[in-house]
Amino acid sequence: ITGDSVVNADDRMVIGNPIPRLTYGLMLSASYKNIDLSVFLQGVGKRDVILTNEAAWALYNNNNIQQWQLDYWTPENTDAKNPRIISASTHNNFQNTDFWVYNAGYLRIKTLQLGYTFPEKLFHKAGISKFRLYATADNLLTFDKMPPGWDPERPNGDSGPYPIARTYILGVTLSF
């Protein structure tokens, strides 16, 4: 900041940091009789991202407007969350500002698995010493402060990469 009472390119400064300063994970497991449960929690703290292009700016690309951008400024809606919608790319709404910087810290339930091991005597005659049925969910839930639908692991910038997929698996473990 130059202190000359004129806002221009000389007043720019670095804001945010896309490099995580804290990465963590926690694996928990428990069992009771023939039931077992495991949970893997994973997350990042102290990371910032800036959204740009169609990720943030309404009408930037083929008139795309994200659902979360619909609360935009108008003379009748002066307390809106987002700037006014305008299509001219030279307008100030298309400048990088701290308005578009988000806290990308998160906690994710990366893996949740619930299993049941049947008693050995049920399948012993079939030559099966262990029969376990389980269900697994990956990327089940994420706690973050990003706009709805945006994955906090997505890199800075625009909406290019696909978000991490949520998967469900039903499985069987057999031992003979």
Secondary structure by P-SEA (a helix, b strand, c coil): cccccccccccccccccccccccbbbbbbbbcccbbbbbbbbbccbbbbbbcccccccccccccccccccccccccccccccccccccccccccccccccccccccccccbbbbbbbccccccccccccbbbbbcccccccccccccccccccccccccccccbbbbbbbbccccc
